[in-house]
Amino acid sequence: MAQDAAQCFRQEAQDLFEQLEGALLDLEQTPDDHDLIDTAFRALHTIKGSGAMFGFDALAGFAHHLESAFDRVRSGKIAASAELIGLALAAKDHMRGLLDAATGSPDPAGARLIASLEATLGEAAASAAMRGPAAPESEADAGPGETTTYRLRFRLGQDALRRGINPLLLLDQLRDLGACTVVGLTDAIPPFDEMESDGCYIAWDVVLTTAARRNAIDDVFIFVIDDMELTVQRVSDGEASSRIGDILVNRGDVAPDAIAAALGQIPRLGELLVADGAITDGALTSALAEQQHLREETSAHAPARVSDSIRIQAQHLDDLMDRVGELVIAQARLKQLATGLDDSHLKSVAEEIERLSNELRDTTMGIRMVPIASLFGRFRRLVRDLSQELGKSVLLTTAGEDTELDNTVIERLADPLVHLIRNSVDHGLEPAAQRRAAGKSEHGTVHLSAVHSGAEVLISVKDDGGGLDRARIRARAEERGLIPAGAKLSDGELFQCIFLPGFSTAQTVTSVSGRGVGMDVVKRAIEALRGQIDIASHTGQGTEVTLRLPLTLAIIDGLLVRVGRGRYVIPLSAVEECVELSPEDDLRHTGRNFLDIRGDLVPFLRLREEFRSAAPADPYQKVVIVATGDRRIGLVVDQVIGDHQTVIKSLSKLHADVDSFSGATILGDGTVALILDVGHLVERGQTVEPTRQAS
């Protein structure tokens, strides 16, 4: 059980580290933003407190030093300087290491960071002292030895007890700050038959006299402040002798007019009307009943405040997706069985199960979808560190952060995007002097964007640098024998050379790039995700690399086709149209595999030849036009069977070198159909025709 609690803390701490890093990077741009300072402080405070609770003493002890530093920033004693933020980012990385290590051994790296932090704080404090004392605030903290009285009212969310919040512990923490008087407010408690056993209906009024700072009160509620109502007022010295009516007005509990009315001892409106004979007792009782009824109806239809998210392990989602995939396969078998039998009841049940399985599939896939903002946020720190290391001023901009993608795809995208961003900053963006000479801003820009396109997500990395050097790429490719000397290649074909293993145009090897490994890693990772890469570059304007990725890796919509006696699935997202290939056209195109599709010449592959099918060809074959990016190709098949909901199954290691297929699926009759790798077939179709003509 303790191990599960520690693992839960590790997951929470990772979120807190991301929150802390985001706040620090924003704070570097706007060092006077108090909300960002408070966000960083709360994250550190939570890491320290929760770490000590779950036995991560080294992490809690180290976080305490950084928390103390930001407490001084929060109180205005020192400024959030660039040096302090840089140290805080390094300290965050160190805390992440302490979280993973979970050891109590000596920590020399942490000691050096603490020493640097104390030195920076000392310099900042000396600088602040030279500037003079800070301007007093409207509600200044008490000086040494002085006490201040505060009036607090707080009301927790109705689901506070269900979320594990103990109000008594909050009151005990307030008592630790000084003498306090606590009064429970029961005006919001509903009737007994409407009360929930674990609901929190009580609010509290607290009068606290303390020598602690005002921030100490906020720290008591730091873990629950986002889901509660809290007001804190400082009580002036003149209120000690106030009458009860004045105190109620000052607290905001009642308006001055109400006090005056109460002093006049005016009875209730209903009683006045009955006494005057304007209404009867029955009319008054009926009106009160109607009023109560309306209140009950309003309360019944009011939205309940419940937690809108839960944390579950990714493995549970993977298991659920596997079960849904098996259900889809079983549903397809049931549908095929019902089609072959003349039983209306069975067909009705099969249709209902098909509808439910489709809804379950969509719901499960929706659960796995997460906004890509969780991925984009990681690269702000990367760009900041690279710009400092390379001496370049780089701005990272993003768009489409709300675009959702399968969580598995997002996790496997991190490394490829790191390589692309590093290349953009190192190779793409010119030094400041060169940018000025070209009439550009000294600040280079790397733009990350994501957008949905059908059943795909397009993720692009674009910079405003000098663009790819075509001459250098061609020279290096010819030098290594990757392309024939003087070969005529389009820009797209030439740019694909940079993804070959070991290919690099860098003159020197640095700590950032130059070994020709990064882009090869990118290509392999994207192909493993069944995606493609497009490159567009313009000299002097920059380069844009676009990753085309499927929305999910589990279930896709496919087009089921037959080639000979075998059946195959083509991902429907890549299919543009289907046309017929008559025997006359087939004979006419022998030796020159091109089709005229509305004025465009599209090369095509005869899958019968690719798969060496011995069965006789159908008299009227079909051509399925597929595309990846701006490249199109036709696939000649014997028959187009129809659309098919495809549950993707990975091929075994024995078939790892079969490039034409990206996986397999199980059909309704229990047989296996291979899923075509459209990207590989398009690339092969683009190269087969020049080779045929040359031979």
N, C-alpha and C positions, 0 to 999 in steps of 0.2 A: 504493500500500500504506500509505504514511504517512497519507494522507487517511482511509482506512478505520480505521486505529488511532485517529486523533483523533476520528472519529465514534463509535467504540466507547467512548472515554473520556467523550464528552459524554453518552451514554446512561447510563453508570455513574454519572457525576456527578449526573445528575438524581435517581437513586435515593438517592444519598448526601445530597443536599439535602433530600429528603423525610424521610429518616431523621434528619438533624440537626434539622430544624424540629420533628418530632414529639418528639424528646428534649428540646428547649428548652421547648416548651409544657408537657410533663409536669414538667420541672424547675421551672417557675414555680410549680407547685402544691406540689411536694415538693422544696425546694432542697437537702435533705440526702441525697438518694438517690444513692449512689455509683455504682450501676449506670448511671443516666442520665448522670451526669458522664462516666463512662468511654465510654459510647456516643457522646456528643457529641465527646469528644476523639478517638476512633478515626475518626469520620467526617471530622473536620478533618485529621487526620494523613494519611488516605488521599487526600483532595482535594489536599493540599499535595504529597505525594510523587508521585502519579500525574500531577498537573498539570505539575510540573517535568519529568517523564519525557517527556510528549507535547508539550512546547513551550509550555504555557500559563504562561509565566513570571509575568505580572502576577497571574494567579489564585493561583499558588503563593506568590508573595511576600505577597499580602494575607492568604491563609489562614494564613501563618506567624504573623502577629500575633495572630490569634484563637486559634490553637492554643496559643501561649505563654500566653495568658490562662487558658485552660482547664487547662493544665498546672499553673498556680498554684492553680486551684480544686481540681484533683485531689489536689495535695499538701497541701491544707488551709491554705494561706497566706492565701487570701481566700475569701469566701463567694460563693455563686451568688445575688447580689442581683437584684432586679427590674430595676434599671438595667442591670446587665451583660447579663441575658437579653434585654432590649429592644434593646440595642446589637448583641447577637449575631444577633438576628432581622433587624435592618436590614443587618448585614454579610452575612448569608446571601443576602438579596435582591441586594446589590451583587455578590457572587461569581457569582450566576446571570447577572447582566448581563455580567460579565467573561468568563464562559464563552461566551456568545453572541457577544460582540464579538471575542474572541480577538485583541486588539490590544495593542501595547506603547506606545501614546500616553500622555501624562501623565494622571493620574487624580486630579483635585482632589476629587471626591466621596469617593474612598477615603482620601485624606489627611485629610479632615475626620473620617471615621469612626475612623481610627486615632488621631487626636488625642483624640477623645472617649473612645475606649477606654482610652488611657493615663491620661487624667484620672480616669476611673472606677476604674481599677486602683490609682492612687495614693491615692485616697480610701479604697478598701477596705483597702489595706495599712496605712494610718495607723490606721484603725479596729481592724484586727486587732492592731496593736502596742499600742494602748491596752487591749485585752482581756487582753494577756499572751500568753506562749508557749503553743502548742498542747500538749496532753497527748501524751506519748510513746507510740508504738505498740509492739506486742509485738516487731516486727522493724524497728527504726528504721533510717533511712538513715545512712550514715557521715557524720561531720562533715567539714569542710574538711581536706584533707590525710590523712585516715584511709582505710584500706582495709578491705574486708569480703570474706570468702570465702563463696561460695554453692556449693551442690551442686545441679545440674540433671540431670533425666532427661527426655528428650522422645522421642516416637515419632509420626511423621507417619502420616496415613492411607495405606492401601495404594495408593490411586489418586493420591497426591501428585505423582508424576512426570508422570502423564497430565494433571494440571491445571496443569503448568508450574511447579511449586515445585522450587527447587534447594536441597537441604539444605546443600550446601557454602557457599552464600552466607549462610545462617543462622549457620553455624559461624564464617565470617569476621567477621560482625558481632559475635559474642560475643568473638572474639579482639581486636577493636578496643576493647573495653571494658576489657581488662586481661589479665594473665597467666592462661592457662587450659590445662587438660589435658583432652584429648578421647579417649574410648574408645568404639569402636563395639561394639554388642551384637548378635551374630549368632545368638542363640538362637532367633529366630523365622523364620529362613530355612528354607523347605520343601525337600524333596528336589528334585533338578534337574528331573525329569520333571514336577513339579507347579508349577514356578516360572514366573511370567509375566515376559516380558522387560522390561516397563515397570512392574513392581510394586515397591513400596518396602517392604522387610522388615526394615531395620536400624533399631535405636534407638541413642541416643547418651547416654552419661554424661559430664557436663562438670563440672569443678571450676574455678570462676572466682574470681579475686581481683581486685577492682576498687574504684576510688574513686568510681565512678558510683552514682547512686541506684538503689534497687530497681526503680523504674518503668522504668529504661532496659532492663532485661532483658525486661520485658513488651513494650516497644516493638519488640524484635527479632522477636517472634512475633505482632505485632498483626494481620498479614494472614492468618495460618493458624491462629489460636488456636481457631476454632470447629470445626476438624476435625483435632484432634490431642490427644495426651495429654502434659501438661506438669506436672512437679512441681518446685518450687524450695524449697530449705531453706537456712537460714543455718547455717554451720558454726561451732560454738563454739570458743573458744580452747583448751579442754581436750582437743579431739579430735586435736590435732596429734601426740600421743604414744600414741594408742590402738593396740591390737593389731588385726590384720586381722579377727579375729572380731568385735570391738566395732564396727569400721567397717561391716561387713556388716549387723550388727543395727541400727545407727543409720540406715543407708540404707534399711532395710526390705526388704533382699534375702532375709533368712533369719531364722527365729525362733531365739531362744536355745536352745530344745530341740534344734534341728537341729545347732547348733554342738556341743552336748554329745555328741550321738550320733556326729558325725563324729570328735570327739576320741577316742571309744571304738573307732574303726576297725571298726565293725560291718559285715560284708559285706551284700550285697543279700539280700532275702527269698528270691528264687528259688534263689540259690546256697546259702543255709542249708538250705532244704528238700531240695535234691538231696544235699548233704553228709550230712544226717541220714538219708537213705534214704526220706524221706516221699513223694517223687515221683521220676519218672525224667526223664532229659534230654529225652526225646520229649514228655512231658507239659508240661514247662516251655516247650519250643519251640512247642507247639501253643497254649498259653495266651497267649504273647507275640504269636503270629500273630493270634489272635482279638482281642486288645487293639488291635493295629494296624488290623485291619479295621474295628472299631467306630469308631476315631478317624477313619479315612478316610471312612466313611459320614456321620459327624456333620459333618465338614468340608465334604463335598460338598453337604449339604442346608442348610448355614448360608447365610443371605442375604448376598449380596455387597454391599459398600459402594460404591455408584456415585453419581454426581451425579444428582439428581432433577429437574433443570431445565436448560434451555438458553435462550439469548436469540436470537431471530430477529426479522427486520424484519416489521412489520405488513403491508407490501405483499405479502410472500410468502404470508401467510395469506389475504389478499384474492384473490390469484391462485388459490390452492388452492380457495377457496370457489367461484370462478367455474368452475373445471374440474369440481368436483363438481356444480354446477348444470347444466352441459351434460351431464354423465353421467346425471343424473336425467331430463332431457328425452329423451335417447337411449333410456334404459331404458323410459320410458313409450311411446315409439314401438314398441320391440321387443315390449312386452307387448300393445299393440293389434294388431300384426301377427300375433303368435302366437295371439291369440284368434280371429282370422279364418281361420286355417288349421288343418286337421285333422292336425296333426303333433305327436305326443306328445313326441318328442325336442326339438323346438323349444320347446314349452311348458315342459319341464323345465329347459332352459337359461335361458329367460326368467325363470322363478321363482327360479333360483339367482342370476342377475344382479340381480334385484330385491332379494333378501335382502342381497347384498353391497353394493349401492348404498345401501340404507337404513342399513346399519351404517357405511359410509364417511361418509355424510351426518351421522349422529349423532356420530361420532368427530370429524369436522372442526368441527362446530358446538361440540362440547365444548372443542376447543382454543381457539376464539375466546372462550370464556366466562372471565371474570375476576371475582373477588370485588369487590363494590361498595365494600368497605372502602378500596380504592385511591382512590376518588372522595370518600368521606366524610372521609377524613383531610385533604383539602385545605382544608376549611372551618373547621377549628379556628383557624387563623391569621386567617381572615376575621372570625370572630365576636370574637376577641380584639381586633383592631384597631378594629372597629366599636364595641365596648363602650367602649373608651377614647375614641374620637372623639366619641361621643354622650353620654358620662358616665353610662352605664347598666351595671349589673352583670348580665352575661348568662352563662348556663351552657349549653353545647352538649352534648346527650346523643344517643347513637346506638343503634340496634338493627338487627339483621339484616345486619351487615356481611359475613357469609359468603354472602349471596345473590349468585348469579352472574348476569351479564348480558353480552350481546355487547360486546366491546371497543369496537366502533364506536359503539354506543349510549352507552356510558359516556363516551367522549370528547366526544360532542355534547351530553351532559347537563350538563356543567360550567357553562356560561354561564346556562342557565335556573335552575339551583339557586342560583347566586350571586344572581340577581335576587330569587328567592323569600326567601332568607335575609336579604338586606338589607332587604326590605320588612317581614319579621317583626320584625327588631330595631328598625327605625326607626319604622314605623307601628303594628305590633302591640303591642309591649311598652311599657307606660306608664313614666314616670319613677318613681324610688324613692318620692318623697313621695305620688304618686297611688296607687301600689300599697299603701303602708302604710294610706292612708285607706280603701282597698277591702278591707282585711283580708288582703292577700296578702303573701308574702315579698318582701323588697326585691330579691331575685335573680330575674330573669326566666329562663325556660327556653325554648330552641328545641330541639325533638326531631326528629331525622332517623331515618327507619325505612324498611326495604325488606322485602318479603315476596313470595313466589311465589303467584300465583293462576291456576291453569290454565296457559295458554300466555302469560300476561302477568306482569309484575313491577309491583307497586304501590309507588311511592316517595312518601312523605308528608313534608311540612314542617309541623310543628305548634308553635304557641306558646301560652303561657298568658297572653296579653295581654287587651285589652279587647274584642276581636272587631271585625268589620266594622261600620261605621256605615251602616245601611241607609238612613236618612233622607238623609244626605249623598250617598250613591251615587245614590239616586233623583233628588235635586235636581240633581246635576251632569249626570246622563244626560238629564233632561228639558230642562235648560238648553241642552244641545248638540243636542237633537232626536233623540237616539238611541232614545228610547221616547216613546210618546204620554203626555201629561199625564193622570194618574189611572189609567193602565193597570194591570190586575190581573196581577201577575207573582209567580211563586213565588220563594223565596230563591235557588234555583239559577239561575233565569233572570236575576234581578237582579244576582247576583254575577258573571255572565258579562260584564257591562258593563265591569268593570275591565280586561278583556283587550283592549278596543278601542284603536286607535292614538290616542295623545295624551291618554287618559283618566287623570286623577289627582284625588284629593280633598285633596292636600296644600295647606296654606294658603301655604306659602313653599317656594321652591326651595333645596335645600341641596346639598352635595357628595355626599350619599348618595342622595337621591331627590327626586321632585317634578316631574319633567318629563313624566311619562306615557309613558315609552318602555319601561321594564323589562318590564311585564307583557305588552305587545304582543310583545316579543321572546320571552318565555316561550311564548306561545301558538303563534307561528309555528314555533319550534324543536320543540315537542312534536308539532305536526301534521306536520312534516316527518319525524318518526320514526314516523308512523302511530299516535300515541298520543292520549289524551284527558285532560282536566283536570277534576277534581271539586273543589268548594269546600264546606266545611261550617264554619259560624261560629255561635257562641253569645255573646250579649252578656255581657261581664264574665268569660268563661271562655276565650276564645281562638279561634283560627282554624286550620283544617287544610286544606292544599292537597294533593290526592292526584294524582299523575301515573300514568296507566295506560299501560304501554309493552309492546310485543311483546318476546319474548325475543331475537329475532334479526331482522335486516333482509334476510336472504338467501333463506331457504326457509321456507315456512309450510305448514300443513295447511289445505286449503280445501274448501268445498262447491261442487261444480260444478252449475250450474243452467242452464236454457234459457229464454230470453224471446224469443218469436217464432222467428226463425231464428238468433239470436245466442246464444252461450254465455258465461256470466260465472262468476266465482269469488267466493264470499263467505268471508272468513276464518273458519275453523271455531271459533276462540276466542270469536267474538261470537255464534255461533248457539246459541239455547236449545232450540228444538224446531221441528218442521214439522207443519202441520195442513192439512187439505184445505178448499178453498173451492168448494163446490158451486155450480152455476148458480143455484139458488134463493137461496142466501146472497148470491151476487154481485149479483143483482137487488135483493134486499131491502136491501142496504147502499148502493145507488146514492144519492149525495148525502150520505151519512153514513158515512164510511170508518172504522168501528170494528168490532172483533171482541171477542166476549166469551170471554176465555180464563180459564176457571175462576173467574168472578166479577170479573175485572179487565178494564176496557175498554182495549183496545190499538189505537191508530190504525194504519192500514196504507196503504202506497203501492202503486199499480198500476204496476209497472215497465214494462209495455207502453206506458202513457201517458207515463211519464217519458222513455223511449227512442224514442217515436213509432214503434212497430213496426206495419207494415202487414199482417203475416201474421195469418190468423185465429187466435183464441184457442183453446186446448185446452178441451174440454168440462169437464174437472175440473182446475181450476187449484190450485196449492199456495201456502200462505203460510208463509214462513220467518220465524220470530220471532227477531229479533236485539236485542241490548241493549248499551249502553255505560253503565257506572255503574248508576244507578237508573232510567234511561230505556229504554223498550222500544218497538219498532215492528215491524210486519209488512211483509214484502216479498212481493208477489204475483208468482209466476213460473208459467210454463207447465209446467215439468217439473223435478224434482229428480233429477239424473243420478247423483250419488254423491260420495264424498270423492275429493280429488285433491291429490297432493303438488305444491305450487305453488312454482316458481322465479320469484321476483319480478324483473321487468324494468322499469326506469324508463321513463316516458313521455318523449317528445321535448319540446323547448321549445315547439313549436307547440301542444302540448296542455296547457300549464301552467295554463291558466285553466279546464280541465274539472274541476269539483269533485267529480263523482260517482264518479270513479275514482282509485285511488291507485297503479296500475301495471298491468302486463300480464304474461301468462305464455304459454308455448307448449305446446299440447296434444300428445298422442301422434300425431295425424295431421298435425302441422305447422301447424295453424291457430292463430290468436291469440285468447285469451280475456282480456277486461278484468277487473281485480280491483276490486270495488266498495269505495268508501270508506264504511264503515259509519257512522263518526262524522258525516259530512256528511249521509247519508241519514236518520239518526235526528233530527238537528237540523232537517232539512227537513220530516220527517213531523210533528214537534211544532208546526211553524208553519203547515203547509198547512191543517189542519182549522180553526183559528180564522179564517184568512183566507177559507176557503170559506164558513163560517157567516156572516161579516160581509158577504160579497157577496150 
